[in-house]
Each structure stands twice: as structure tokens, then as C-alpha cells.
């Protein structure tokens, strides 16, 4: 599936509880759509206008529909059976450049935001600093991170 490639990118996956049926044996229906908003403005190529681009309003639909998946209902089921063992989080991936920590890109972004907003925007800077606190600390394992944020 090309759900994260170019024009096929899907930015929202929706998991809903539903009645157990032949279509949803575990009582979970999954749908996806390109955007989380119900309507968006898309910029399209249009050779008939001077700037060759045109903005159009587009209604965002969820898929698969009964029509597209050949069944009587919308949606699909992804989880084929309930896990038999405890699901554990996967450890953080190491950055491609081993000299860079997980926090370095966000710290660099935070510094640029602070420089852009300037000293007169302290409330906004505080909000961004709270956002930064959600990122893993240096050498923090996933278990340590979960305990820090949720317990």
C-alpha cells in the first residue's frame, strides 16, 4: 500500500468500535482519509489561467467505501486477531547522523522559533517550551519516557 507516498498520502486513520460482524470480526472498523479536515483548499494546475494555478474547495472523504472495497459496508479491518502477548513499545530509533541526539532537531527548531518571535512573546515561548518537554531526554529509554510523561 502506498498510503504515505506522494499523491497517495493518507494523513488520518480512524479506528472505530463497531458491532462484531463478518466484516469486522474484532469489532473495530478502520477508515482513512487524506486530511483530517472535512473540507480543504487544494491548489491545482490550470493552464487556462494566467498564473497556471487555481485554488479549489475539496470535500475530504473517508475510504474504503462499500463501493470501493466491494462489500456491503464502509471500512476495513486491519487487526486480524487479538495479540496473545503483551504489546510493548519499540525503543526509539537512533538518528541517521550518530552525532545528533533525538532532541537536537527540536532544540534547533525551538531556538529558531524563539529568535523569530522575539523577547516580547514570552507566553508563546512558554507554550513552545512546554511542547519541548514532550520530547525524549538524552539517553532516555521508551520505558523511562512513558513513566516521565504519564505516571
C-alpha positions in Angstrom: 0.0 0.0 0.0 1.3 3.5 -0.9 -0.5 5.3 2.0 2.5 7.6 2.7 3.8 8.1 -0.9 3.2 11.4 -2.8 -0.4 11.7 -4.1 -1.4 8.6 -2.2 -0.6 10.0 1.2 -3.2 9.5 3.9 -2.9 11.7 6.9 -5.7 10.4 9.1 -6.6 6.9 10.0 -9.8 6.4 12.0 -10.4 3.4 14.3 -13.9 3.0 15.5 -15.6 0.4 17.7 -18.5 -1.3 15.9 -20.6 -4.4 16.1 -18.8 -7.7 15.6 -19.6 -9.0 12.2 -18.2 -10.9 9.3 -16.7 -7.6 8.0 -15.3 -6.6 11.4 -14.6 -9.8 13.3 -12.9 -8.0 16.2 -15.4 -5.1 16.4 -13.1 -2.5 15.0 -13.6 -0.6 11.8 -10.7 1.2 10.1 -11.0 4.0 7.6 -8.5 6.5 6.2 -8.6 9.9 4.5 -6.1 12.3 3.0 -6.8 15.1 5.5 -8.3 15.5 9.0 -10.5 18.5 7.9 -13.8 17.8 6.2 -13.1 20.4 3.5 -9.8 21.7 2.3 -8.4 24.1 -0.3 -6.3 22.4 -2.9 -4.0 24.2 -5.4 -4.2 22.5 -8.8 -2.5 23.1 -12.2 -4.7 25.0 -14.6 -3.3 26.1 -17.9 -6.4 28.2 -18.6 -5.5 30.9 -16.0 -2.6 33.4 -16.1 -0.7 32.0 -13.2 -1.4 28.4 -14.2 -2.6 27.5 -10.7 -6.1 27.6 -9.2 -7.5 27.1 -5.7 -10.5 24.8 -5.4 -12.5 23.7 -2.4 -12.4 19.9 -2.0 -14.6 17.7 0.2 -12.5 15.1 2.0 -14.0 11.6 2.0 -13.1 8.5 4.1 -12.1 5.2 2.4 -12.6 2.4 1.8 -16.3 2.8 1.0 -18.6 -0.1 0.3 -18.4 0.8 -3.3 -14.5 0.8 -3.4 -14.0 -2.3 -1.3 -16.7 -4.5 -2.9 -18.6 -5.2 0.3 -21.9 -4.1 1.9 -20.2 -1.7 4.4 -17.7 1.1 4.5 -14.3 0.5 6.2 -11.9 -2.4 6.6 -10.4 -4.4 9.4 -6.6 -4.3 9.9 -6.1 -6.3 13.1 -6.6 -9.9 12.1 -6.6 -11.3 15.7 -6.1 -10.1 19.2 -2.5 -10.2 20.4 -1.6 -13.2 22.6 1.2 -11.4 24.4 1.6 -8.0 26.0 2.4 -5.3 23.4 5.5 -3.4 24.4 6.7 -0.1 22.8 9.6 -0.3 20.4 12.7 1.6 21.5 13.5 5.0 19.9 15.4 4.8 16.6 18.8 6.2 16.6 19.2 9.3 14.3 20.9 8.7 11.0 23.7 11.0 11.9 25.1 9.4 15.1 26.4 12.8 16.3 22.9 14.0 16.6 20.6 13.2 19.5 16.8 12.8 19.3 16.4 16.2 20.9 18.8 18.2 18.7 16.5 18.9 15.8 13.6 20.1 18.0 16.0 22.2 20.1 17.4 23.8 16.9 13.7 24.5 15.8 12.9 25.9 19.3 15.9 28.3 19.1 14.7 29.5 15.7 11.2 30.0 17.0 12.4 32.0 19.9 14.6 34.1 17.7 11.7 34.7 15.3 9.1 35.5 17.9 11.5 37.7 19.9 11.7 38.6 23.5 8.2 40.2 23.6 6.5 36.9 23.0 7.1 35.2 26.4 3.7 33.5 26.6 4.2 31.9 23.2 7.7 30.9 24.1 6.5 29.2 27.3 4.0 27.2 25.2 6.7 26.0 22.9 8.9 25.1 25.9 6.0 23.0 27.3 5.8 21.3 23.9 9.6 20.6 24.0 9.1 18.8 27.4 7.1 16.1 25.5 10.3 15.0 23.6 12.6 12.3 24.9 15.6 13.4 27.0 19.1 12.4 26.1 19.7 8.7 26.5 16.1 8.2 27.8 14.6 4.8 27.0 11.0 4.4 25.9 10.0 3.0 29.3 11.6 6.0 31.1 9.9 8.4 28.7 6.5 6.8 29.2 6.9 6.9 33.0 8.0 10.6 32.9 5.0 11.7 30.8 2.2 9.5 32.1 3.0 8.4 35.7 
